[in-house]
Amino acid sequence: MHKRVWAGVDIGGTKTAVVLSCGPPETLCREEFPTRPDQGPSPAIARIVELLRGMLAKHGVTGGELEAIGISCGGPLDSDAGVIQSPPNLASWVDVPITAILAKEFGALVRLENDANAGAVAEHRYGAGRGTVHMIFLTMGTGLGAGMIVNGRLYRGATGGAGEIGHVRLTRTGPIGFNKAGSVEGWASGAGIAQIADRLVSRAVAQGCRTVLSVPPEPASPITARDVGLAAAQGDRVALRIIRVAGEKLGRGLAILIDVVNPERIVIGGLAMRLGELILAPARRAARQEALTASADACQIVPAELDESIGDVAALCVATGIGA
């Protein structure tokens, strides 16, 4: 059977994926399930253990052949101690010693890394960041985080918090992200786009403007970033306006990164891959307007290449120690 096998666990606020691999970016098998953070960490961890045990048994992998388990999860977390510290999208996961739990279950080395850092390593090695020396990767899902590759290696900073552009405040008031009104995450994340949509759709309805977003499939459900993307694909003017606003604010955040870090490339995952030029074009324009000309000229702003597999590959990079 397989002499060397690694496992990856990608823990998100919406779903968690478990993968088995002989080495990234390839996978032997994959399973996912809803994380359901409202239920606390115990049910999700039990499911991770169950799925991984089943995968190992299915492929005939003995305990000694499991080299390591890599966990990719949104911060804050302590990667050295292996503890998840109540991330915004996993508020009930308070000081969870995830690496110790899985190490006890499987008798293997377990590593934990911030999902943005792990994603940066994955895109740098296997995706849109290939060939760069200085690169920044942005997660752009429910929240917004960043991982930084400096001089070809992952840069964590003094406490592992380097690159947290989502926490930077762009405006005094505005959508809330990272527990801060007007932050980059508030303006340019999935949750932020939903907040912008709530405001702009209400304004449009009050002004008598038509938009499909004023009649969601389930009237009791709030508008989501996915709803906005689907409406924009149909040419809905209000949806296009929402995405343009988010893109412009994203660009202002990117300009800060460009001026401070001076990267060759900024790679953006999640919503940037799905919305494409609808959000990237206004982001590039705003970044160019705000950043120093020479630095902006030297920096490409592109969507991630690993697409929906990025979380899997990122977790496997953590397992194998790539970028450590």
N, C-alpha and C positions, 0 to 999 in steps of 0.2 A: 504494500500500500504506500502511502505518502510518508517519506522519512522526515520531512520538515513541514510543519503546518502552523499557520498563524490564524488567529481569530480577531475579528474587528467588531466593535460594538459602537454604533452611532446613536447617541441618546439625544433626542430632540423633544421639544415641548409638545409636538403633535404625534410623532411616531418614533419608534426605536427600531433599528435594523441590526441584525446579527449576521455576520458573514464568516465564511471559512475560506482560506486561500493557501496556496503553495508559495505565494509571494505576490505583492501588488504589481500591476493593477488587476490581475486575473482573480476570479473567485471560483471556488468549487461549488458553493451553494449559498443561498441567501434567504432569510426570513425576516418579516417585519410585523409589528403589531402596534396598536395605539398605546402611547405612553400613559395617558390619563393621569396627569400630575395631581389632579384633585384627590386621587386615591392614595397619594403618598408614594414613597419609593419601593416599598416592600413587594407589591404585586408585580411591578415592572422588573425588579431584580430577579424575582422568582421565575418569571417568564424568560428572561435572558439565560438563566441557568438551564432551564428546561430545554430551550431551543438549542443551545450550544451542546448540551449532552446528547441530544438527538442527532445533531450533525456529526459529532465525533463518532458516534456509534454507527451511523449510516455509512461513513467512509472508512470504517475500521481503524480509526486513529486511536492509538493507546495514549495514556497520560504522558509518557516520555516523549512522544512525537509532537506534542503541542508545545511549540517553542515559546509563544507569548500571546497575551491578549492585549489588544490596544483599544482604549476607550476614547472616543471623541465626544465632547459635551460642551455646551455653552457655559461660559463663566458667569460669575466668579467661581474659581476652584483653585485648589492647591495641588498642582501636578506633582510636586515633590512628595507630599504626604499622601497623595491619592485620594483627596477628599473633595466632593462636590459641595459647594457652599451656597445653596439656595439661589440659583440663577433666576432671573426674572420670569422665564418661561417654565421653570421647575421650582416654584416658590416653596413647595412642600418638601423638597429634597434638602433638608437642613443638615449640613455637616455629615454627609453620607460617606463613610470610608469604603468607597466602591472597590478600590484595588485590593484592599485587605479581604473583603468579602469574596471576590472572585478568585483570589489567590488561594484562599482556604478551600474553596469548592473544587478547584481544578489542579492545584499544586503546580501552577505555572507562574512565570513572571507576568505581572500585569502593569501596564503603563496607562496614565491618564493625561490627556492634553486638551486644552481649549480648542473648540471646533474650528475657530478661525485660524489658529496657528496650524492645526492639522490640515486644514484645507489649503493653506498657503504652501505647505510642504508638498501636498499632492499635486497642486497645479504647477508648482515650480518643477517638480520632477517629471510629471506625466502629462501636463496639460498646457494651458495657454502661457505659462510662465517659463517654458523650456528655453534655455539659452540665455536667460537674464542673470545678472549679478545682484541687482537691487530691484525687488519686486514687492508689491503689496497686494494682498488678497482680501476682498471684502465678502463676507457672508451677507446676503440680503434676503432674509426670510422674514419670519415674524419679528425678529429683531435685526440688529445690524452690528457686526463685529469686524475686526480686521486682524490679519496676521501679517508679519513683516519678514521678508527675506533680505538680509543685509550682508553684503560680501559673500553671497552664496549660501548663507546659513540662516536658520531661523533665529530671529532676535526676540527674546522674551522680555527684556528689561529687568529691573531690580527685583520686582515682585511677580513677574509673569504677566503684568498688565500692559505691556507695550502695545501701541496701536489702537487703543480704545477710542477711535474717532467717533463712535456712536454716542459717547457721553459728552462730547463737546457741544456747547450751547451756541446755536446760530442766531436765534432771535429771543427777545425777552419773553415773549409768550408764543404759544403755538402748540401743536400736537405733542403729547407726552411720550417720551421713550427713554429708557434707562432711568426711569423715575425723575426725569427732568423735562420741563416744558421747553419747547423750542430747540431741542437737541437734534443732532443729525439723525439719530435713530428715530426720533419723533416725526421728522419730516420725510425720511427716506427708507422706511422699512414696511413690511407688510402691515403691521399694526398701525403704523403711522399713516399709510395710504388709506386705511379704513377710516381713520379719524378725519383726514382731509376730505374724504368722500362724504362723510356724514355732514360736514359743514357746507361743502359746495353743492351737494344735491339739495339740501334744505334751502339754500339761497336760490338755486335754479328754479325749484318748485314755487317759491314765493314770487319769483319774477315771471312766472308763467312759461318757463323754458321746458321743453320736452326732453326727457332722458329715460332710457330703459331702467336706469338705476333707481328711479322713484317707484318702480313696481317690481321689487325683488321676488323671486320664486316663492319665498316664504315671508310674508309681510312682517312677521314677528322677529325675523332674523336680521341682525345688523348687516350692512354692506361689508363685504370682504375685499381684499386686494384682488382675489381671483375674479369676483364679480366685475370689478373695475376693468381688469384685463380683458375679459370676455366682451364687455360693452365697448371698449376701445377698439377691439378687433372688428366690431360692426360699424365703426365710424361714429359712435356716440360722442358728440362734442363735449359734453360735461365730463365723460370718462377720460377723453383725451386731455382735457384741461387739468384734471386731477393728476394724471401721470406727468404732465409737463411741469406742474408745480413741484412734485416730488423730485423729478429729474433735476430741476434747477437748484433745489436745495442740496441734493446729492452732490452736484457739481461744486457747490461752495465748500462742502466738506472735503471733496477730493482736492480742491485747490490748497487747502491747509496741508494735507499730506504731501502734495507735490512740492510746496515751498519748504516744508520742514525736512522731509526725507529725501527728496530729489530722486525718485525711482525712475527706472526705465519703463516700467509697465505697471498698471493697476488692473488687476483681474477681478471681475465682479461675478459672483455666483447668484443662485436663487432667482429672484425676480428679474434681474438683468438678463438672464438667459431666456426667460419666458417672454418678457416684454420687448427685448431687443432694442432697436433704434428708437422706439417710442420713448424710452426713458434714457437711453444712452446718448442720443443726440443732444437733448437739452442739457444733460450733465456735462458733456464735453464742452459745449458753448460756455456754460457758466464757469467751468474750471479754467478755461482759457482766458476769460475776462478777469478772473480773480487772481490767478497765479502769476508768478514771475514768468515773463515771456520765454526766456531760455530754458527754464525748468519745464514749462508746459510743452515746449517744442520737443523736448527729449523724452516725454512720457506718452506712451500709448494707453488708452483706456479701452479695454476689451472685455467681452463676456467670457466666463469660464468655459473651458472645452470639455471637462469631464462630465458635464450635464448632470443628470440625476444620479449618476454613480459616484459623485464626488464625496459624499459622506462615507460610503463604503471604502473607497480608496484611501481617504484621509485616516479612517480608523486603522486600516491595515498598515499605513505608513507609521502610525504610532506604535503598532505592535512590533514591526520590524526595526524600529529605532531610526528610521530614515529621518534626517534633519535634526536629530537630537543633539 
